[in-house]
Amino acid sequence: MNQPQKLSHAAAPPRAIPARHLTQRQGRFGQVLKRAFDVSVSLVLLFLAAPLFAVVAVLVSLDGGPIIFKHTRVGKGITPFGCLKFRTMIIGADNCLQEYLAHHPEASAEWARDQKLVFDPRITPIGKFLRASSLDELPQIINVLRGEMSLVGPRPVTNSELSHYQEHVSEYASVLPGITGLWQVSGRNDVSYQRRVELDCEYVLNRNMLLDLKILVRTAGVILSRKGAR
């Protein structure tokens, strides 16, 4: 089995490959195996995490807002879907962001570059903990069971974020987005968006079940260390 080819930080992203060829590369058996693995593991995780789900749901609901936040992302084939998360932001977060960016030019530039903020005034106290521990992403197990996501793959992006992928959109669109992925275990928010695109391309071009298992094992360590979390 071929091992993933490493990309250096200075390496140029791989050339774009038509999505139909990327799908053929994995093979029908590989796709069926990955889906069976996703469903079986997700069902086990959902059962084991049920008590944790209940506790987090109570804590998130204390401010009177909704427990689950559904954000529109694009997945395989650029198909939009509702990506589920425990709500980590205040009510009226969109208006808060626009007002904050209007009064803070440096933050506005940071948002335009990374689609994230080091200091985000919208995050609630419990939301800060959920993000740092990645517990806010637990509801995405349901996305996996629905067939909208996979356990491992590129993290789901918004339609506007596709501009960062430029000629590599076909790579991103050829697979299901994942709860975790190569970017998650390679620095996460500590690396540039360009490097994130490189890592997504690297995963798509080298994906196999062994690589998925390695990423899942490494994810546990990343969550415990909270490296790159925001």
N, C-alpha and C positions, 0 to 999 in steps of 0.2 A: 504493500500500500504506500503510495507516495506521501511524503511528509510535506507540510506546508512550506512554501518558499517565503523566506523572510524578506521584508522590505525595510530598507534602512530609512532613517528619518529624512535623508536627502534624496531618496529615490523618487523618480517620477511615478505617478499612478499608472497601473496597467492600462493598456489600450482598451477602448470600448469594444465589446463583443456583442453581436445581436443576441437578444434575449432567448430566441429559440435554440441557439447553440449552447447557451449557458444551461438551459433546462435539460437538453439532451446529454450534456456532460455528466450530470449526476446519474442519469439512468432511471428507468421506471422503478426498478427494484429498490434503488436507494431512496427514492421519494416515498414509496410505500413503507419502507422500514423506518424512515424518519418520522412519518406521520403516526405510525403505530407506537413508536417510542414516545412521541410528544403526548399522545392521548393517555397512554398507560401511566406515565410518570406524573402527568398533570392531575389525574384522578387521585393518585396516592397523595400528592402534595395538598390537594384540596381537602382531603379527609384529615390529614395530619394538621393542617393549618387552620381548621375550622374554629378551635377555641381562640386562636390569635386573631382571626378575622373578627370575632365577636367583640373582643376587648378593644381593638383598634376602632371598630365601628362606633362603639360607645364614646370613646375619647374624641373622635372627629366630630360627632354630633353635638358636643357640648355647647358650641356657639350657635346652635340652631340652624345651621346650614346643611346642605345635602351631604351624605356620607361618601358617595361615589361621584367622581368627576369623569365625564366622558368627553375626550378631546378628539376632534377629527384629525386623523393621520392618513397617510397613503401607504398602502402595502404592496403586495405582489401585483404586477400589472398596473400599478398606479391606481389601484382601486381604493376609494376612501372607506374608512371604517371608524367606529367609535372606540378609541383606545381607552381602556378603563384604568383608573387609578383611585386610590383613596384621596379625597380632597385635602390638599395641603395649603390652600390659599384662602384668604379672607373673602367674604362675600363682596362682589363688586370689584374683583381683582383687575379686570380689563381696564376700567376707568382709572383705577389706582396706578396701573402701569403707565398709561398714556400721560397722566399728570406728572408722574415722577420723571419720565424721560424728557418731558417738555422743559423741566426745570433743572435737569442734570445732563448737559451735553456729553460728558465723558461716559455716563451710563448709557446714553442713547447710542454712542459709537460702539460700546461694548455689546449692546443688544443686537445691533446691526451685524456685527462681526460673528458673534457666537450663539445668538438666540438664547442666551442665558446671562444672568447677572451674579457677580460674586456676592453683592448685597442686594437682596430682593425684598422690597418692603411689603410685598403681597403675602409672604410666607407666614403662616401661623406658628406659634410655639410648638404645638404637637406636629405640625407639618414639617418643621425643621428637623425634628427627630426622625420622622418617617422617611424623609429624603436621605438623610445621612445614613440611615440603616437600610435603605432601599425597600422598606416595608410598604411604601406607597404603591409599589408596582405589583403587589400580590394579586390584586384583582385581574391582572392580565393573564392569569391562569385560565380564566373564563374565555378570554380572547383566543387562547390556544385551543381550547375545547371546541370553540366555534369554527375553527379553521382559519381564523383571521391572522394568527400569529403562530410562531414556533417557539420552542424553548430557547433555541439558539439561532441567531441571525443578526443582520444589521438592525440597530434600534430604529423603530418607526419614526418617520419624519413628517412634518407638515408639508403641504403642497409648496409653500414658499421656500422651504429649505432645500427643495430639489435643485434650486439654482446653484447650490454649492457643489453638486455632483456633475454639472455641466455635461460633458460627453459620456459620463459614466452612469447616467440614469438607468441605462439598460441593465447594468450589473445589479444595481439596487432593486430594480423592478422584477428581476428574474427569480427572486426567492421571497419567502414569507419573512417579515420582520421578526425579531426575536426579543424575548424578555431579557436575555443577556447575549453577549456577542464578543467578538475579538476586541472591539473598541472598549467594552466594559472592563476587560481584564488587562488592558494595555495603557492605562492612564486615565481613561474616561475624560472628565472635564479638565484634566491637567494638560491635555494635548490640544492642538489646534484643530479647527474644523477640517482643514485640508488633510491633516493626518488621519482624522476620523474617516474621511472618504477613502484614503489609501487602505486603511484597515478593513473597511467594508469590502473593497474590491479584492483584497487579499483573501478574505474569507470566502467570497463567492467563487473565486477561481480555484480554490483548494479544498472546498468543503467535502467532508465525509464524516461518518459516524465517530471515528476515532477523534477527529478534531473537535467535534461537538462535545464528546465526553471530557476531553481535556479542558475545554472552556468552562463547562459546568463545574468541574472540580476547582478550577482556579477562581471561579466566581465566589465560591464560599469564602475563600481567603480575602478577596477584595471587599466583600460585604463586612467581614469582621474587622478589617483594618480601616474601613470607610475611606479608602484611598480614592481621590478624585470625585468624591460625592459632593453635591451641592443641592 
